[in-house]
Amino acid sequence: MHTRPLHSFASSSFRYFSLICLWLLVWWAARLLEYQPYISLWYPPAGLSLATFILIGRRGFLPILAATLCAGMWMYLEQSQPPPLGTQLWNSLILGSAHTLAYAIGGFYFHATIGKWELHQAPQRVLSFLSIIILTTLLGTWSGLTGFYLIGGMSADNIASSWLLWWIGDLAGALVLTPFFILVLSRIWDYDSSWLRPLTVKRSHMPLWQHLWHRKLFIMIAIVGLVITSDYYYNHPAVAYFIFFVSLPQMWIVFTESLERTLVSLAIISLVIALWFGFYGVDEHALTYQFALCVIAANAYFGLSVPSLLQQNRDLEQQTRIDNLTQVASRAHFFKLAERQLQGRRDSDFPLALVVFDLDAFKAINDQYGHLVGDQALVLAAQTIRALIRQSDLLGRFGGDEFLLLLHDQDLQQAHETVDRLRQSLPAVATPKGSVQLYASFGIVEISHNETLQDALQRADSALLQAKRKGRNQVVS
Ligand SMILES: Nc1nc2c(ncn2[C@@H]2O[C@H](COP(=O)(O)OP(=O)(O)OP(=O)(O)O)[C@@H](O)[C@H]2O)c(=O)[nH]1
């Protein structure tokens, strides 16, 4: 019979115990910032519960239920005339189950639908993530209020007037903090969060204002302080709307810092907003601050997918530049670089020679020895020629067994000599039946002034045709 090792049991018990403590800590923080009975500016336990279910699935059920049960009992401890212990336990169980079930459904649904992210799917995944958070917090609000109604803690009128505020508080907590808690839990307990990988691309291509993370954070905190202090003194709704400007430094962080720093900055800024708000008690404008928190977080998550898409674009662009097989420039990239050289010639005059060459009887190599040997021949020919030309010359694959060469600062005569040397240096390719010497035919033109690349290519192609007609293994210029 398989028995669970004692140390594994002890370590998971410790994890669950510390999860319960963490949950109670963030619940306590939310209660400190309550601005109406049961309603605080933002509700971090919503984010922690959802993050737990997303990361560890059904194993999160007992610790979250236990934490909510403790929270319920804690509330009774503060009452001067609490009901009997049995009623306390029963009521706490109803409230705890309402919260736990709602966030468990959201977390399980996330697991079932998100799966592994691919890089290009990042924006869609962020959208699914936001939708799940919106629906889960709505469900959590509904079930929580129903729980309070069932235990006689809130009247129907009370519920009707407070459900929106309750929901927005939960939404702000879950939206801002779920990804942060996912990061924290996966780091300290080594849970798998590899599905966040598409958002964790290295931002090494974004040197703009990097390494100023503390200053960016300071600007955000300063904006929060300024806005809430002004709100307190002027007490005008328009002042509170300035809190939305926090999204500017936040987006700066998103585009120039790591995923971790983005999530930490969101957590810090939400805490700072809640603390300043609590300090001054600008309760009338609570909704503005709550909506701002939601919008700033949602913006940041969408923003996070932008660097990953940029990175993907750069990778794809890199792939289109290089010919996969021979590792020389692709046809499109060759033309792009050649056009640049032609333009450069307008300022300083130097000759340019264009060469088109094609392996001779290549079809026969393919037919006799197979396409793998054919591929090997193409690679060998390209590598040999690239090793013999100068850094300033350009080699590209036109397609099939045809290549392009742009010889920098060489007139027709010099190019002819160079190319003849290349022709004689072509290697032999190893086949199962012994090695086979490679041959090629070359057509060369000197690109005249005011001639387009396409016209020069046509002339070089005709020269190549002549070389083939003359019996192959020739250079025609
Ligand atoms: N192994 C391999 N073969 C390729 C590749 N691309 C094209 N080919 C083959 O290359 C051959 C090109 O033959 P051609 O250039 O038309 O004819 P050839 O036998 O070289 O004859 P000449 O050019 O007239 O000397 C065709 O059989 C193509 O199928 C490739 O990437 N790998």
The ligand as a Gaussian input file, in Angstrom:
#p B3LYP/6-31G(d) Opt

LIG

0 1
 N       17.625000      18.891000     -52.201000
 C       17.016000      20.027000     -52.555000
 N       16.642000      20.162000     -53.825000
 C       16.043000      21.308000     -54.205000
 C       15.778000      22.346000     -53.293000
 N       15.166000      23.354000     -53.970000
 C       15.057000      22.943000     -55.257000
 N       15.584000      21.719000     -55.421000
 C       15.702000      20.909000     -56.613000
 O       16.733000      21.485000     -57.386000
 C       16.570000      21.071000     -58.721000
 C       16.823000      22.274000     -59.618000
 O       17.166000      21.791000     -60.804000
 P       17.448000      22.751000     -62.033000
 O       18.330000      23.861000     -61.613000
 O       16.173000      23.108000     -62.666000
 O       18.197000      21.778000     -62.954000
 P       19.671000      21.228000     -62.872000
 O       19.588000      19.731000     -62.736000
 O       20.485000      21.896000     -61.825000
 O       20.148000      21.590000     -64.280000
 P       20.886000      22.910000     -64.738000
 O       20.574000      23.997000     -63.799000
 O       20.359000      23.198000     -66.100000
 O       22.330000      22.577000     -64.719000
 C       15.133000      20.549000     -58.863000
 O       15.170000      19.152000     -58.979000
 C       14.483000      20.913000     -57.505000
 O       13.580000      19.940000     -57.083000
 C       16.173000      22.144000     -51.949000
 O       15.997000      23.011000     -51.069000
 N       16.788000      20.986000     -51.623000

